[in-house]
Amino acid sequence: METPYSTDVDKGYILSGGLGYVFRKTWALSGLPDPYIYCMKPCIGATYDDAVKFSELVVKLCASGTPFILPTSVNLFSLLCSSQVTKSQGKALFKKYAGNLLISSSLNYPHYIIPQYPPDFIGANYDYHEIQAFIDLGHVREEYEYWRDHGATLQPLPSRQLITEPSYDDLLSFLYRIRFEYDRGNLPYVSADIETIRPKKKTPLYNIGHPGIPYTISLAMSPFYAISFSLWDYSPAQLVVIWRELDWILTNVPTIGQNWSVFDAHFLEAMGFTVNLRTFQDCLIRHHILWPGLPHTLQFQTKQYTREPFYKDEGKQWTPKQKQQLMRYNALDTTVTYEVYLAQEAELTAKPYLKG
């Protein structure tokens, strides 16, 4: 914490008032052992120098080697993870990063920064307290249990092979491998995702509501291996081969996607591809079935089902000169979606009545 709450004054210690009750109740649901709570500015009404107090905290953390730090204030989170700070401040930071596994450049030992909404937010938005207990703090519990069971060693973040801007030969090799593995029964699904270019504002196409055109497409053969390429970057003769092979994949290999049936499939069909909607698996629809009361965005499902830190900002504010940034984002989407699908499949297997 950064400062005590005014409701803590009566008993004189941190989280002793009503908001402390909210915190303790939520923490108990998580199944974690009792936390060590540190207050960077412990005296209500006192004036502190942020730089000095943060320096003291860094010294304390490095001396203790605390593996899991859970900041609950925007200011403290911003000091610990300055690279995550954007122009949009406030609670939006926690909306993006709550429950995510981050690393602070200020700390010189293995650790994870795992931001958490503060008790006053949970008290005012009590419908979130179970999300915090079982998902945000659930990540903390999973990391703690791994650390405890593996000799005080942190579990590494996922490593993914994301191929961007492939050469024509490398792209065909990837596409042919999909066909090869599928024909031999080794690849039951591919994950697919498109990124579109929309017309610029105040242009004729924008004014008539043109939805844009697909610019890149990514295919993932697993949660850890994907390729992203532009549908327009090759010679006409090369594109004929690429598009035919891509059409074979979309027609024959069952596809995993997020919001695939509502968005991606329509664009691809408009371009002439044959999209097999009988065998596709849409993680958005599946999430509605599994968790009707939770948010269904890929951002939320990424937090719920994976250990991948928040990355959705990577798909914004790019230009055609920064294709690699967009393609990396595109490929990451497909690998994460594949990982989400596998976790959902395990849930559906455990709840066969939902498959009916």
C-alpha positions as CSV (number, residue, x, y, z in Angstrom):
1,M,0.0,0.0,0.0
2,E,1.0,3.6,-0.3
3,T,-1.0,5.2,2.5
4,P,-3.5,4.0,5.2
5,Y,-7.2,4.7,4.8
6,S,-8.9,7.3,7.0
7,T,-11.0,4.4,8.4
8,D,-7.8,3.0,9.9
9,V,-7.4,5.9,12.3
10,D,-9.7,4.5,15.1
11,K,-7.6,1.3,15.6
12,G,-4.3,2.9,14.5
13,Y,-3.0,0.2,12.1
14,I,-3.2,-0.4,8.4
15,L,-6.4,-2.0,7.0
16,S,-8.1,-2.1,10.4
17,G,-11.3,-0.4,9.3
18,G,-14.2,-1.5,7.0
19,L,-12.0,-1.6,3.9
20,G,-9.6,-3.8,5.7
21,Y,-12.5,-6.2,6.2
22,V,-13.2,-6.2,2.5
23,F,-9.5,-6.9,1.9
24,R,-9.3,-9.8,4.3
25,K,-12.4,-11.4,3.0
26,T,-11.2,-11.3,-0.6
27,W,-7.7,-12.5,0.4
28,A,-9.2,-15.4,2.3
29,L,-11.0,-16.5,-0.8
30,S,-7.7,-16.7,-2.7
31,G,-6.3,-19.4,-0.5
32,L,-2.9,-17.5,-0.1
33,P,-1.0,-17.5,3.1
34,D,-1.1,-14.3,5.2
35,P,0.6,-11.4,3.3
36,Y,3.2,-8.9,4.6
37,I,1.7,-5.5,4.2
38,Y,4.0,-2.5,3.8
39,C,2.9,1.1,3.7
40,M,5.2,3.5,1.9
41,K,3.7,6.6,3.6
42,P,2.4,5.3,6.9
43,C,1.3,8.6,8.6
44,I,-1.9,10.2,7.5
45,G,-1.5,13.9,6.8
46,A,2.3,13.8,6.7
47,T,4.3,15.1,3.8
48,Y,6.7,12.6,2.1
49,D,9.2,12.8,-0.8
50,D,8.1,10.1,-3.3
51,A,11.7,9.6,-4.5
52,V,13.1,9.1,-1.0
53,K,10.3,6.8,0.1
54,F,10.5,4.7,-3.1
55,S,14.3,4.4,-2.7
56,E,13.8,3.1,0.8
57,L,11.3,0.6,-0.5
58,V,13.6,-0.6,-3.2
59,V,16.5,-1.1,-0.7
60,K,14.1,-3.0,1.6
61,L,12.9,-5.3,-1.2
62,C,16.3,-6.0,-2.6
63,A,17.6,-6.8,0.9
64,S,14.7,-9.2,1.6
65,G,14.5,-10.7,-2.0
66,T,10.7,-10.6,-1.8
67,P,9.6,-12.6,-4.9
68,F,6.0,-11.3,-5.3
69,I,5.1,-7.6,-4.9
70,L,1.5,-6.6,-5.2
71,P,1.2,-2.8,-5.6
72,T,-2.3,-1.4,-4.9
73,S,-1.8,2.3,-5.7
74,V,-1.3,3.8,-9.2
75,N,1.6,5.9,-7.9
76,L,3.5,3.0,-6.5
77,F,2.8,0.8,-9.5
78,S,4.0,3.6,-11.8
79,L,7.2,3.9,-9.8
80,L,7.9,0.2,-9.9
81,C,6.9,-0.4,-13.6
82,S,7.5,2.9,-15.3
83,S,7.6,1.3,-18.8
84,Q,3.9,0.4,-18.3
85,V,2.9,4.0,-17.6
86,T,1.0,5.7,-20.5
87,K,-0.8,9.0,-21.0
88,S,-4.0,7.4,-19.6
89,Q,-3.5,7.3,-15.9
90,G,-5.6,6.3,-13.0
91,K,-7.6,3.1,-12.7
92,A,-7.1,2.3,-16.4
93,L,-3.6,1.0,-15.4
94,F,-5.2,-1.6,-13.1
95,K,-7.8,-2.4,-15.7
96,K,-5.0,-3.4,-18.0
97,Y,-2.5,-4.9,-15.6
98,A,-4.3,-6.3,-12.5
99,G,-3.2,-9.9,-12.1
100,N,-0.5,-9.6,-14.7
101,L,3.1,-10.8,-14.2
102,L,5.4,-7.9,-14.6
103,I,9.1,-7.1,-13.9
104,S,10.5,-3.9,-12.4
105,S,13.8,-2.5,-13.7
106,S,14.3,-1.0,-10.2
107,L,14.8,-4.4,-8.6
108,N,18.0,-6.5,-9.1
109,Y,16.7,-9.9,-8.2
110,P,14.2,-12.4,-9.6
111,H,10.6,-11.2,-8.8
112,Y,7.2,-10.6,-10.2
113,I,5.2,-7.4,-9.8
114,I,1.5,-8.4,-9.8
115,P,-0.7,-5.3,-9.5
116,Q,-4.0,-5.5,-7.6
117,Y,-7.0,-3.2,-7.4
118,P,-7.0,-1.5,-4.0
119,P,-9.6,-2.4,-1.3
120,D,-11.5,0.9,-1.8
121,F,-12.1,0.0,-5.5
122,I,-13.2,-3.5,-4.5
123,G,-15.5,-2.1,-1.9
124,A,-17.1,0.2,-4.4
125,N,-17.3,-2.5,-7.1
126,Y,-18.0,-5.5,-5.1
127,D,-19.0,-7.6,-8.1
128,Y,-15.2,-7.6,-8.9
129,H,-14.1,-9.2,-5.6
130,E,-14.4,-12.8,-6.8
131,I,-12.5,-11.9,-10.0
132,Q,-9.8,-10.5,-7.8
133,A,-9.8,-13.5,-5.4
134,F,-9.9,-16.3,-8.0
135,I,-8.2,-14.7,-11.1
136,D,-6.0,-11.7,-10.1
137,L,-4.9,-13.2,-6.7
138,G,-5.3,-16.7,-8.3
139,H,-2.2,-15.9,-10.4
140,V,-0.3,-14.9,-7.3
141,R,-1.3,-18.3,-5.7
142,E,-0.2,-20.2,-8.7
143,E,3.2,-18.4,-8.8
144,Y,3.6,-18.8,-5.1
145,E,2.9,-22.5,-5.2
146,Y,5.4,-23.0,-8.0
147,W,8.0,-21.0,-6.2
148,R,7.4,-23.0,-3.0
149,D,7.5,-26.4,-4.7
150,H,10.6,-25.6,-6.9
151,G,13.2,-24.5,-4.3
152,A,12.2,-20.8,-4.2
153,T,12.6,-20.5,-8.0
154,L,10.2,-18.4,-10.1
155,Q,8.3,-19.9,-13.0
156,P,9.6,-18.3,-16.2
157,L,7.2,-16.4,-18.4
158,P,6.0,-18.2,-21.6
159,S,8.4,-18.3,-24.5
160,R,6.8,-18.1,-28.0
161,Q,8.3,-18.3,-31.4
162,L,6.6,-15.6,-33.5
163,I,7.6,-15.4,-37.1
164,T,7.0,-12.0,-38.7
165,E,7.6,-10.6,-42.2
166,P,8.6,-14.1,-43.5
167,S,10.2,-14.6,-46.9
168,Y,8.1,-16.3,-49.6
169,D,10.0,-19.6,-49.1
170,D,9.7,-19.5,-45.3
171,L,6.0,-18.7,-45.5
172,L,5.3,-21.5,-47.9
173,S,7.3,-23.9,-45.7
174,F,5.1,-23.0,-42.8
175,L,1.9,-23.4,-44.8
176,Y,2.9,-26.7,-46.3
177,R,3.9,-27.9,-42.8
178,I,0.3,-27.2,-41.6
179,R,-1.0,-29.4,-44.5
180,F,1.6,-32.1,-43.8
181,E,0.9,-32.3,-40.0
182,Y,-2.9,-32.1,-40.5
183,D,-2.9,-34.9,-43.1
184,R,-1.1,-37.1,-40.7
185,G,-3.4,-36.4,-37.8
186,N,-0.8,-34.4,-35.8
187,L,-2.5,-31.0,-36.0
188,P,-6.2,-31.0,-35.0
189,Y,-6.6,-27.2,-35.2
190,V,-4.9,-24.0,-36.3
191,S,-5.5,-20.7,-34.6
192,A,-6.1,-17.8,-37.0
193,D,-6.6,-14.0,-36.7
194,I,-6.6,-11.1,-39.1
195,E,-5.7,-7.4,-38.6
196,T,-7.4,-4.8,-40.8
197,I,-6.5,-1.4,-42.2
198,R,-9.4,1.1,-42.0
199,P,-9.7,4.2,-44.2
200,K,-8.3,7.4,-42.7
201,K,-10.8,9.9,-41.3
202,K,-12.3,12.5,-43.6
203,T,-11.7,10.3,-46.7
204,P,-14.5,9.2,-49.0
205,L,-14.3,5.6,-47.9
206,Y,-14.3,6.5,-44.3
207,N,-17.3,8.8,-44.8
208,I,-19.4,5.9,-46.3
209,G,-18.5,3.6,-43.4
210,H,-16.1,1.3,-45.3
211,P,-15.0,-1.4,-42.8
212,G,-11.5,-1.7,-44.1
213,I,-9.6,-4.6,-45.6
214,P,-7.5,-7.4,-44.0
215,Y,-3.8,-6.4,-44.0
216,T,-2.2,-9.3,-42.1
217,I,-3.2,-12.8,-41.1
218,S,-1.6,-15.1,-38.5
219,L,-1.7,-18.8,-38.2
220,A,-0.6,-20.7,-35.1
221,M,0.1,-24.4,-34.9
222,S,0.4,-24.4,-31.1
223,P,0.2,-21.9,-28.2
224,F,3.9,-21.3,-28.8
225,Y,4.5,-21.2,-32.6
226,A,2.9,-18.8,-35.1
227,I,3.5,-16.9,-38.2
228,S,2.1,-13.5,-39.3
229,F,2.3,-12.2,-42.9
230,S,0.8,-9.5,-45.0
231,L,-1.7,-10.6,-47.6
232,W,-0.3,-8.1,-50.1
233,D,3.5,-8.1,-49.7
234,Y,4.5,-10.7,-52.4
235,S,4.5,-10.7,-56.1
236,P,1.2,-11.6,-58.0
237,A,2.6,-15.0,-58.9
238,Q,3.6,-15.7,-55.4
239,L,0.3,-14.5,-54.0
240,V,-1.6,-16.9,-56.2
241,V,0.3,-19.8,-54.5
242,I,0.0,-18.3,-51.0
243,W,-3.7,-17.6,-51.3
244,R,-4.5,-21.1,-52.7
245,E,-2.6,-22.8,-49.9
246,L,-4.3,-20.5,-47.3
247,D,-7.7,-21.3,-48.8
248,W,-7.0,-25.0,-48.5
249,I,-6.1,-24.5,-44.8
250,L,-9.2,-22.4,-44.0
251,T,-11.4,-24.9,-45.9
252,N,-10.0,-28.1,-44.4
253,V,-8.3,-27.5,-41.1
254,P,-10.6,-26.7,-38.1
255,T,-10.0,-23.1,-37.0
256,I,-9.7,-21.6,-33.6
257,G,-10.4,-17.9,-33.3
258,Q,-11.7,-15.1,-31.0
259,N,-14.9,-13.5,-32.4
260,W,-14.0,-15.4,-35.6
261,S,-17.6,-16.0,-36.8
262,V,-18.6,-12.4,-36.4
263,F,-15.5,-10.6,-37.7
264,D,-12.7,-12.5,-39.4
265,A,-14.8,-15.0,-41.4
266,H,-16.8,-12.2,-43.1
267,F,-13.7,-10.4,-44.2
268,L,-12.1,-13.6,-45.5
269,E,-15.2,-14.7,-47.3
270,A,-15.5,-11.3,-49.0
271,M,-12.0,-11.8,-50.3
272,G,-12.9,-15.1,-51.8
273,F,-11.6,-17.5,-49.2
274,T,-13.7,-20.6,-48.3
275,V,-14.1,-20.5,-44.5
276,N,-15.5,-23.7,-42.9
277,L,-17.9,-22.5,-40.2
278,R,-19.0,-26.0,-39.4
279,T,-15.7,-26.9,-37.7
280,F,-14.5,-23.6,-36.3
281,Q,-14.1,-23.0,-32.5
282,D,-14.9,-19.4,-31.4
283,C,-13.4,-18.8,-27.9
284,L,-15.7,-15.8,-27.5
285,I,-18.8,-18.0,-27.8
286,R,-17.3,-20.7,-25.7
287,H,-16.5,-18.2,-22.9
288,H,-20.1,-17.1,-23.0
289,I,-21.1,-20.7,-22.3
290,L,-18.5,-21.3,-19.6
291,W,-18.6,-17.9,-17.8
292,P,-21.7,-15.9,-18.8
293,G,-21.1,-13.4,-16.0
294,L,-17.5,-12.5,-16.8
295,P,-16.1,-10.1,-19.5
296,H,-15.5,-12.0,-22.8
297,T,-12.8,-9.9,-24.4
298,L,-9.6,-11.6,-25.4
299,Q,-7.8,-9.3,-23.0
300,F,-9.8,-10.7,-20.1
301,Q,-9.5,-14.3,-21.3
302,T,-5.7,-13.9,-21.6
303,K,-5.6,-12.8,-17.9
304,Q,-8.0,-15.6,-16.9
305,Y,-6.4,-18.5,-18.7
306,T,-2.7,-17.6,-19.4
307,R,0.4,-16.1,-17.9
308,E,1.0,-13.7,-20.8
309,P,1.3,-10.1,-19.6
310,F,-1.0,-7.5,-21.1
311,Y,-0.1,-6.7,-24.7
312,K,-3.1,-5.4,-26.4
313,D,-1.7,-1.8,-26.7
314,E,0.9,-3.2,-29.1
315,G,-1.8,-3.4,-31.8
316,K,-2.5,0.4,-31.6
317,Q,-0.9,3.4,-33.2
318,W,1.2,1.5,-35.8
319,T,1.8,2.5,-39.4
320,P,2.6,0.3,-42.5
321,K,6.3,1.3,-41.8
322,Q,6.0,-0.6,-38.5
323,K,4.7,-3.8,-39.9
324,Q,6.8,-6.0,-37.6
325,Q,5.1,-4.5,-34.6
326,L,1.6,-5.3,-36.0
327,M,2.6,-8.7,-37.1
328,R,4.1,-9.6,-33.7
329,Y,0.8,-8.5,-32.1
330,N,-1.1,-10.5,-34.7
331,A,1.0,-13.7,-34.1
332,L,0.7,-13.2,-30.3
333,D,-3.0,-13.0,-30.6
334,T,-3.2,-16.4,-32.3
335,T,-0.9,-18.2,-29.9
336,V,-2.7,-16.8,-26.9
337,T,-6.1,-17.7,-28.4
338,Y,-4.8,-21.3,-28.9
339,E,-3.7,-21.4,-25.2
340,V,-7.1,-20.0,-24.2
341,Y,-8.9,-22.7,-26.3
342,L,-6.9,-25.5,-24.7
343,A,-7.8,-24.2,-21.2
344,Q,-11.5,-23.9,-22.2
345,E,-11.4,-27.4,-23.6
346,A,-10.2,-28.7,-20.3
347,E,-13.1,-26.9,-18.5
348,L,-15.6,-28.2,-21.0
349,T,-14.3,-31.8,-20.6
350,A,-14.8,-31.3,-16.8
351,K,-18.3,-30.0,-17.5
352,P,-19.7,-32.3,-20.3
353,Y,-23.2,-31.0,-19.7
354,L,-22.2,-27.7,-21.2
355,K,-21.3,-29.4,-24.5
356,G,-24.8,-30.5,-25.2
